[in-house]
Amino acid sequence: MIRRLWRWRAAQWSSYGARPTDPREADGSCVRHAPHLMARLADGSGLLLDCAGHDEISRRLAHRAERVTAAAGSAGWEYKIARPPDPVVAANLKWLAGYRHPRYRGGELAGRVVNAFLRPRPLIEGAREVGDPVEILPVVFHALWHGALSAPLLKPLHEQVTVSSDQAGQGAA
């Protein structure tokens, strides 16, 4: 779920806030539950998102979810409950998040890194094509975090994982 949300967010969310509001029902009464996130989507619609702490949704959250769904619907918004991420996905995202800072962008190396993965290939193979992996891998991880490159996150990241440029399927040369 978090992988889909992460990739989906990059393309469709225009802004978001944490614990943004106490939704009100049509009669004006407060739902008395502030969802974890509110997102404004690129198409102008909205999403309220709660994160379940466990695989199962508690009765309390399920009850509140009915009321929040109705309140969100009356405003033309959507309400969802996200389950905890798969442990491997969470570990991969935690690793990649360590490279999200602009200092890892790589300057002119960034374009070369993306071009190296226009054809899907193992991570280490593409990194070695660009240069010394010690210098290049942080740029690759930054590009993976920001969506310029993609890799399957349901398995642990390793040197043989297949990485591709998001431009690969768009006719980029």
Salt bridges, closest charged atoms under 4 A:
GLU25 OE2 - ARG67 NH2 2.41
ASP50 OD2 - HIS33 NE2 2.63
ASP50 OD1 - HIS36 ND1 3.01
GLU78 OE2 - LYS80 NZ 3.76
GLU108 OE2 - ARG112 NH1 3.39
GLU125 OE2 - ARG119 NH2 3.36
GLU125 OE2 - ARG121 NE 3.17
GLU129 OE1 - ARG121 NH1 2.72
ASP166 OD2 - ARG7 NH2 3.04
